[in-house]
């Protein structure tokens, strides 16, 4: 049976992107889905370009190899920070991460990082040949960054993707200087699109969209410590744009289902089938601090969780791809509308 074409939407979330690595690794190994397009942000953008480049070079096996090479290099370059983090219990509440976070609250990267050192830049240069990526990939890519001046999303398409565009998509403004492209300063795309779904609405790509979440949508209970409050605020902030887009999709699908649109309008909208691999259970016990944890043990543990989640999703939902959504977006995002 031919593989079913699908579009992917990959969230950002620092080292938690290794969960997405695991999802992609399993999907590539299992082989029943044909990845035709990817919209992605931040860590999701890193996964997207690694997959697309590897696939262009050597198919599914190449994609898996480049994804592993990317995350292994991230781990190796982050080894000093991982070593410091491992000593966190000795510091009590004053962990290396807590001290770094406190420092970034009073000083900017223009003060703390004047030479704009970013280990991801070296990793990308080592692992990805962007000239080959742009020339050879058959996967449509859409990478989101935030325009600092306008607050709007800047979407980079396949033929625009470079080292700088990917770094812009992952540019946390508390840590790195804004990435300037054609005179425009850019920050992490997660603020306005994590990931941005709308590029898939207008492109000639599969109408099935599989979203890989790494920021839990649901977390039961009220956070009461400073760190727990910060964690939940971070999750809500970085999910807000996605939730808004899913609400819009749900509303349009409702209009189509109930024939509320005039005939001349229906042709302007196409039906989308939404699917999701959620990380609510797999990642909900992890704190924001672990988004900076790059030990190989931790990254491979997240990878294995991602593989398990993808295997479960394939077993439960592969059969509906191409025919309907496996997420009831009307129930989840339009629950207050009749």
C-alpha positions in Angstrom: 0.0 0.0 0.0 1.3 3.4 -0.9 2.3 5.7 1.9 -0.4 8.3 2.9 0.7 11.9 2.2 0.7 14.1 5.3 1.8 17.6 6.5 3.6 18.0 9.8 3.4 20.8 12.3 6.3 20.8 14.8 6.3 22.9 18.0 9.3 24.5 19.6 10.4 23.9 23.2 14.2 23.7 23.5 15.6 20.3 24.5 12.1 18.9 24.7 12.3 18.9 20.9 14.1 15.5 21.4 10.6 14.2 22.0 9.7 15.3 18.4 12.9 13.6 17.2 11.6 10.4 18.6 8.2 10.9 16.9 9.9 11.6 13.5 12.3 8.7 13.9 9.4 6.3 14.4 7.3 7.7 11.6 10.3 7.4 9.2 11.0 3.9 10.3 7.3 2.7 10.2 6.9 4.2 6.7 3.1 4.4 6.2 3.1 8.2 6.0 4.7 10.3 3.3 5.9 13.6 4.7 5.2 16.2 2.0 5.3 19.5 4.0 6.5 20.7 7.4 5.7 23.9 9.2 7.8 24.4 12.3 9.2 26.8 14.9 12.4 26.9 17.0 13.4 23.4 18.1 10.8 22.2 15.6 12.5 24.1 12.9 15.8 22.3 13.7 14.1 19.0 13.5 12.4 20.0 10.2 15.6 21.0 8.4 17.5 18.0 9.7 14.8 15.7 8.4 14.4 17.4 5.1 18.1 17.6 4.4 18.7 13.9 5.4 15.8 12.8 3.3 17.1 14.7 0.3 20.5 13.0 0.7 19.5 9.4 1.4 15.7 9.0 1.9 14.2 7.9 5.2 17.4 6.3 6.4 19.3 9.6 5.7 16.6 11.6 7.6 17.0 9.4 10.6 20.8 9.6 10.5 20.9 13.4 10.2 18.3 13.8 13.0 20.5 11.7 15.3 23.6 13.5 14.3 22.0 16.8 15.0 20.9 15.9 18.6 24.1 14.1 19.4 26.0 17.3 18.5 23.7 19.4 20.6 24.4 17.1 23.5 28.1 17.3 23.0 28.2 21.1 22.8 26.0 21.3 25.8 28.0 19.0 28.0 29.5 21.7 30.2 26.0 23.1 31.0 24.7 19.6 31.6 27.6 18.9 34.0 26.7 22.0 36.0 23.0 21.1 36.0 23.9 17.7 37.4 25.3 19.4 40.5 22.0 21.3 41.0 21.1 19.6 44.3 24.4 21.0 45.8 23.2 24.5 45.1 19.8 24.2 46.8 17.4 26.7 45.3 20.3 28.5 43.7 20.8 26.2 40.7 22.9 27.2 37.7 19.6 27.6 35.8 18.0 29.7 38.5 21.1 32.0 38.7 21.2 32.3 34.9 17.5 33.2 34.8 18.0 35.8 37.5 20.8 37.3 35.6 18.8 37.5 32.3 16.1 39.4 34.2 18.5 42.3 34.8 20.9 42.1 31.9 20.3 41.5 28.2 22.3 39.3 25.8 23.8 42.5 24.4 25.5 42.8 27.8 26.0 39.1 28.7 26.8 37.7 25.3 28.4 40.6 23.3 29.9 38.2 20.7 26.6 36.5 20.2 27.9 33.0 20.8 25.3 30.4 19.9 26.3 26.7 19.9 23.4 25.9 17.6 25.1 27.9 14.9 28.1 25.5 15.0 25.9 22.5 15.1 23.9 23.6 12.0 27.1 24.3 10.1 28.4 20.9 10.9 25.3 18.9 10.2 23.3 20.7 7.5 24.3 21.8 4.0 21.7 24.4 3.3 22.6 24.7 -0.4 21.8 21.1 -0.9 18.7 21.4 1.3 17.2 24.2 -0.8 18.2 22.6 -4.1 17.3 19.0 -3.5 14.5 18.7 -0.9 11.0 17.8 -2.1 9.5 18.6 1.2 7.8 22.0 1.4 9.2 23.8 4.5 7.7 26.8 6.4 9.8 28.2 9.2 8.4 30.8 11.5 10.2 33.7 13.2 8.9 36.8 15.0 9.4 40.3 13.5 10.6 42.3 16.5 9.4 45.6 15.1 5.9 44.6 14.0 5.1 41.6 16.2 4.0 39.7 13.2 5.1 36.2 12.0 7.7 36.0 9.3 7.4 32.7 7.4 10.4 31.5 5.5 9.7 29.0 2.7 12.0 26.3 1.4 14.0 28.5 -1.1 14.6 31.1 1.6 15.9 28.8 4.4 19.4 29.4 5.5 21.4 29.0 8.7 20.2 32.4 9.8 16.5 31.8 9.2 16.6 28.7 11.4 18.6 30.5 14.1 16.1 33.3 14.0 13.2 30.9 14.5 15.0 29.7 17.7 16.3 33.0 18.9 15.2 33.4 22.6 15.6 37.2 23.2 16.7 36.7 26.8 19.7 34.6 25.6 20.6 35.7 22.1 20.8 39.0 20.2 18.0 39.3 17.5 18.9 37.7 14.2 18.8 40.3 11.5 17.8 39.2 8.0 17.6 41.9 5.3 17.7 44.6 8.0 14.8 43.1 10.0 15.4 41.9 13.6 13.8 38.6 14.3 13.1 36.6 17.5 11.9 33.1 18.3 8.9 32.2 16.2 7.1 30.6 19.2 5.7 34.0 20.2 3.5 34.3 17.2 3.3 30.8 15.7 4.2 27.6 17.6 4.0 26.4 14.9 2.1 28.6 12.4 -0.5 26.4 10.7 -1.8 29.0 8.2 1.0 28.5 5.6 -0.5 25.0 5.1 -3.9 26.4 4.3 -2.8 28.1 1.1 -0.1 25.8 -0.2 -0.5 22.8 -2.4 0.2 20.3 0.4 -1.7 17.4 2.0 -4.9 18.4 3.9 -4.0 16.0 6.7 -2.0 18.0 9.3 -0.3 16.1 12.1 0.7 18.4 15.0 3.5 17.3 17.3 2.9 19.1 20.6 5.8 19.4 23.1 4.2 22.1 25.3 1.3 20.5 27.3 -2.1 22.0 26.5 -3.6 20.7 29.7 -2.0 20.6 33.2 -4.3 19.8 36.1 -4.1 21.8 39.3 -3.1 25.3 40.2 0.7 26.0 40.3 1.7 27.6 43.6 5.4 27.9 43.6 7.3 30.6 41.6 8.9 28.1 39.3 5.6 26.2 38.7 3.8 29.4 37.9 6.6 30.4 35.4 6.4 27.0 33.8 2.7 27.2 33.2 2.8 30.8 32.0 5.5 29.7 29.5 3.3 26.8 28.3 0.2 29.0 27.9 2.2 31.7 26.1 3.8 29.3 23.6 0.5 27.5 23.0 -1.6 30.6 22.5 -1.1 31.2 18.8 -1.6 27.5 18.0 -4.8 27.3 20.0 -6.1 30.5 18.2 -5.5 28.9 14.8 -7.1 25.6 15.8 -10.1 27.6 17.0 -10.3 29.3 13.6 -10.0 26.0 11.8 -12.7 24.5 14.0 -15.0 27.4 13.2 -14.5 27.2 9.4 -15.0 23.4 9.5 -18.3 24.0 11.4 -19.4 26.4 8.7 -18.6 23.9 6.0 -20.3 21.0 7.9 -23.5 22.9 8.4 -23.6 24.6 5.0 -23.5 28.1 6.4 -21.3 29.3 3.5 -22.7 30.4 0.2 -21.7 28.2 -2.8 -19.4 30.9 -4.2 -17.6 31.0 -0.8 -17.2 27.3 -0.2 -14.6 26.9 -3.0 -12.4 29.4 -1.2 -12.0 27.2 1.8 -10.8 23.6 1.9 -11.5 20.9 4.5 -8.5 20.1 6.7 -8.0 16.9 8.7 -6.3 17.6 12.0 -4.3 15.0 14.0 -2.2 15.4 17.0 0.5 13.7 19.0 0.2 15.3 22.4 2.9 15.5 25.1 0.5 16.3 28.0 1.3 13.0 29.7 4.8 12.4 28.5 6.3 15.8 29.4 3.9 17.3 32.0 6.3 16.4 34.9 9.2 18.2 33.3 10.0 21.8 34.3 11.1 24.7 32.1 14.6 24.1 33.4 14.8 20.8 31.5 14.3 22.6 28.2 18.0 23.5 28.6 19.1 19.9 29.6 21.2 18.4 26.9 22.7 15.3 28.4 22.6 12.4 26.0 20.8 10.3 28.6 18.0 12.9 28.9 17.7 13.5 25.2 17.5 9.8 24.3 14.9 9.3 27.1 12.7 12.0 25.4 13.4 10.4 22.0 12.1 7.0 23.3 9.0 8.7 24.8 8.4 10.3 21.4 8.8 7.0 19.6 6.3 5.4 22.0 3.8 8.2 21.4 4.1 7.9 17.7 3.7 4.1 17.7 0.5 4.5 19.8 -0.8 7.2 17.4 -0.1 5.1 14.3 -1.8 2.1 15.9 -4.9 4.1 16.9 -5.3 6.6 14.1 -3.4 5.8 11.0 -6.6 4.3 9.4 -8.4 7.7 9.4 -5.7 9.7 7.6 -7.1 11.0 4.4 -10.7 10.6 5.5 -11.3 12.6 8.6 -9.7 14.3 11.6 -8.6 12.2 14.6 -8.9 15.3 16.8 -12.4 16.6 17.6 -11.4 20.2 17.2 -15.0 21.5 17.4 -15.4 19.9 20.8 -12.0 21.0 22.1 -11.9 24.5 20.8 -15.5 25.6 20.1 -17.0 24.1 23.3 -18.9 27.3 24.0 -20.7 27.6 20.7 -23.8 25.7 19.7 
